[in-house]
Amino acid sequence: MSWASVGERLSLLRVAKGFKHQKTFADLLEANPGQYNHWERGRQIIPVEYAVKVCIHTGATLDYIYLGKTSALPIGLASKLKILPDGLLGRSND
């Protein structure tokens, strides 16, 4: 698990859900905007309690956030992220 990869996925999820600014998304998660910035930049790992909030607000899974596994993502979200879940049209993104 790479902190930078987790941060990149957080950024992708934020943008896919229409949040241009980190602060707006951090506020939704009830997180400190500066702390959220560290998570997205891969300087620190996002704590599970906040990752769960990301899942609630985006439809993502903890497996996607922490491990990059796409198989359980909703198709609409995967489409916004420009990825396809495992096995869909024979393509895998893991």
Secondary structure, DSSP 4 states (H G I P E B T S, - for coil): --HHHHHHHHHHHHHHTT--SHHHHHHHHT--HHHHHHHHTTSSPPPHHHHHHHHHHH---HIIIII---TTS-HHHHHHTT---TTGGG----
